[in-house]
Amino acid sequence: MSRHPNSTVGGQAVIEGVMMRAPAGWAVAVRTPEGSIVTMCEELPRLSERKALARMPMVRGVLVLWESLSLGMRALTWSAEKAVGEEEEPITKWQMALSILVAIAAVAVLFIGAPLLTAKWLAGDSTLGLNIVEGVIRIIIFVGYIWAIGRSAEIKRVFQYHGAEHKTIHAFEAGDPLVTPEIQKYSPAHPRCGTSFLLLVVLASIVVFSFVPHTVGTFWLVVSRLLLIPVIAGVSYEILRASGLRSDALFGRIVAAPGLWLQKLTTGEPDDDQVEVAVASLLAALDDEAVEEVRARGDIVAGALEAYDAGCVEEPADG
């Protein structure tokens, strides 16, 4: 079948589940310890339809990134509560806030402070050399970190759900029936994955940081890295957006290639149960018209359809 005209579905893996973002809303589906699938969903039009600034080049990248992080944290919090079961103590807002602060501090030290200080020691007085060495070190740390966390059984399952998300989106965009044999034939990698964005951020930082002379001192170099994050995010988003519009052209394939390579680490082959959860999340995120179009293609994996027919069990908390 021809490619589905609505190719703007995205998502992320969460704990024992998948979050999906469609043009009209977003949803999370999670496999509970009892084996059932529970979903939450919320109507949420695209940012560009709600805010004029979200249609402005460079600015829109920062706004989209902020909303993606916000939705991602809400999805992770909800999935963590559902995945542990009713008998476990739920995660409090204070615990989640503390976890976020610790994560931000760790990212600042690991991906900003450590590469910069090491590069200053290695590159000497060369501004260009400093930026190139810093970028290379940041890539090594980033890839090494992903490889290391992927050794744990829990993260391996998250990466499998990541693959299930991608396979489901592939099948949806191709116009295939959403049943496991049709979905499982696709690759767990996807060219629009956020992994590509993260790599672009690292590469764009080499160019952007080159405008900051190394003579300003270590403290201001660190501050400049933090202050220029929105600029780097904006540049990276525009490059990724342009490549997405030309995904079949050479430019699009070149931009997507590093992200597809890195997805060999961040995705895994999912089992049928994980694919079922991804389909449930997609159905919950789509509007009624899109769901009817999916139904018209043929069968839908049974567990996902049951979860959809049961409806979203609760609305997400305000975040």
N, C-alpha and C positions, 0 to 999 in steps of 0.2 A: 504494500500500500504506500501511498505518497506520504511525504513528511507532514506531520501535523502542523497546521498553521500557527498554533500557539506553542512556540518553543521557548517560553520564558519561565518554565518551571525550574526551580532549584531546591536545594535543601541541605541537610547535614545529618550525620549520624549522631545519635544521642545514646544514653545508657539503655541498652536492651530495646532500642527503637530507632525511629527515623522522624525527623522534622521535614515537612515539605512546605515550600512557599510557591503559591500560584498567583496569577494576576489579581484575583479578587480576595484572597485570604491565605491563611497559613494554618497548619495543623501539626500535631504530634501524635504518633501512634507508638504504643509500648506493649511489649509482651510481659504480662504479669507473672509472678512465680507460680500461679495456678494454671498458667498456660493460655489464658484468654488474652484478647487484644482490646486495650482501652484507648480511646482517642479523645483529644481535646481540639477544638478548632475556634477560629475567630475570623470574622470578616475584616479584611484590611486591604483596601485598594493600594495599588502601587504608589510609592512615594512621589513619583512624578505627577500623579493625578491629584495629590493632596497638597503639595508644596511647589510654588513656582521656582524656588531656588534649586529644587531637585532636577530641574531641566537645564540648569546652567552648567556648562562644561567646567571641569575641575571641582567646583563646589559640590556637584551631585555625587562625586565619588566619595567625598568625606561623609555626606549625609547617608548614603547607601551603606557605607561601612558601619556607621554608628547604629543604624537600625538593624543591620544584620547581626551585630554583636549583641544588641539588646534582645532581639528575638531568640538568638542562640542561647543566651544565658537563661532566659525564661524556659525554653524548651529543655535544657539540661536539668534545671531545678525540678521541673515537673516530672521528667522521666526518672530522675533519681528517687523521687518519692514513690512513684508507682512501681519501679523495678524492685525495690526492697521488700514490698509487701506491707500489709496492714499491721503486722506484729512489730515491725521495726519502728524506732523513734523517728518521726519526720525531721527533715532538715529545716532548721529555723532560718529566718531572714538574716539574723545576725551571723549565723554560721556561714551562710552563703556570701554575705558582704565581706566577712573576714577572709574567706577563701579567694574572693576576687582581688582584694587588696594584696594578699600574699602573692597571687599569680602575677599581678601587675608589677610588683617589686622584683619578682624573679625574672620576668621578661626584660625589665629595664637593666638589670645587672647582667643577665646572660647574653642578651642580644644587642645591647647598646654599650654598656660600660666595658665589658670584657673584650669585645672585638676592637673597640677604640683604643683602649690602653695597650693592648697587645700590638696593634698596628703602629701606634706611636713609637713603641720600643723597637719594632722591626724596620719601619720605613724611614726613620730619621726626620729630616727637614723637608722632604718632598710632599707637597699637598696631594698631587695626583697619586703618588705611591701610597700615601696614607689611605686614601679612599679606596684604591684597588685592593690593597692588603686587607683593609677593614671589611670590605665586601666579601672577599674570599673567605675570611675567617668566619664571618656571619653565616655564610652558606654552609660551611663545614659544621658549625655548631648546630644550625637548624636541621640539616640532614641527619647528623649524628643523634640529635635529641629524638627525632621521629623514629629512627631505627631503634634506639634504646627503649623507648616506651612501648614500641611494638612487640617487644619480647614478652611482655606480661600477658597473661591469658585474658584479663578483662579488656585491655586495649585491643587485643586481637579480635575480640567479638565486636567492639566498636568499629574497627576497620572492616569487618565483614558486613556490618549494617551499612557502612559507607558504600561498599560495593553493591549492596542490594538497592540502595537509593539510586545509584547511577544506572544500574541495569533497568530499573523500573522506568526511569525517565527516558532512557533510550527507546524502550518499547512503546511508551506513551507517545513520544514524538514521531516514531515511525508509523503509528497508526495500527499497531498490532493489538490483538486481544490481550488483556492483562491476566494471563494464566502463566503458571510457572515455566512450562516448556518454552513458551515464546519469550519470556523475560530472561531465562537463564542462558539463552544462546548469545546474549550480548556481552560485551566486555565490561568489567567492573570499573574501568576508567572512563572519564568523560571530559571533553575539552573545556567545558565551562566550569569545571570544579574550582573552588576557592584556593586550592593548592597552587594553581597557576598564578593567582593574584598575589599570594605570599612570596613566590619566587620573583615576580615582577617588582614587588616592593623592595626586595634586597638589591636587585639590579638597578632600579631607578635611583636608589639611595646613593649609589656610587656617583652618578651624574649630579644629582642635586647637592650632595655634600661637597662636591668639588668647588662650589662657589663660596665656601666658608674657608678662609685661610687658616692654616694650622697654627699660625703665630698668635691667635687670639688666646691661647692657653687652654689647658685641659678642661677646666671647669666650664668655660664657654663653649668648647667643642661638644661636651656632653649636653649642655642646655640647647645648643643649636640642633642636635640630633632629635631631641624631644619636640622642639618647636616646629621643626620641618616635617614631622610625621604627617600632618594634614596635606601638605604640598605633595609629598611622595605618594600618599594614598590617592590623591586626585590624579596625578600623572599616570599611575599604574592602572587606575580604573579606566581612564580614557584609552590607554593602549589596549587593555583587555576588551573593552567595548568595541573598539574599531576592528580588532581581530575577530570578534564574534560575528560582526556583520560581514566579514570576508573569510568565514571559516574554511571555505573550500579553496581559497586562493593561497598562494605561497606565503604571504605575510601572516595569514591566520594560522597556517600549519607551523610556521616557525615560532610564533608566540606560544602556541599550545604545546609544542614538543617538550619543553622542560617540565611543565606541569604533569603531562602524561607520563613522563619517565618517573617523576617523584611519586605518582600514584601507585607505582609498584610497591611502595612502602606503606602508603596510607589507605589502601583498599585491599580487601581479601575476597575470595570466592564465597558468597553467602550460601547457606542452605535454603531449602524451600520455605521453611518457617520464617526465616528472616525476610525473604522476598515478600511473603504474605503480609508482614508488618509494613513494609515499604509501600505496598499497594494500598493498604488501609489508610496510611497517612496521605497518600496522593488523593484518594477519593474524598477524604474529609476536607482537603484544601481546595478542591475544585468547586466551581459553582454548579448549580443544578443542570444547566445546559451542557456543560462539558462532561458531567457524569453520564447524562443520557447518551451523549455521543460515544462514550466509552462502552456503555451497555450495548449499543447498536453494533459494535464490532463483533460481539460474541460472548463467550463465557468470561467470567471474572473469578479469580481464585477465591474459593469458598469462604475461608476465614476472613479475608478482607471485606468481602461483600456483607458478611454477617455483622462485622464491626461497623460498617457504614450504615446499614439498615437500623442498627441499634442506636445510632446517633452519638454525638459527642457527649461524654458523661459529665463534663463540667467545663465551664469557661475558664480560661487562664486568668490567674491573678494579675492585677495591674502591675506593670513593670516599667 
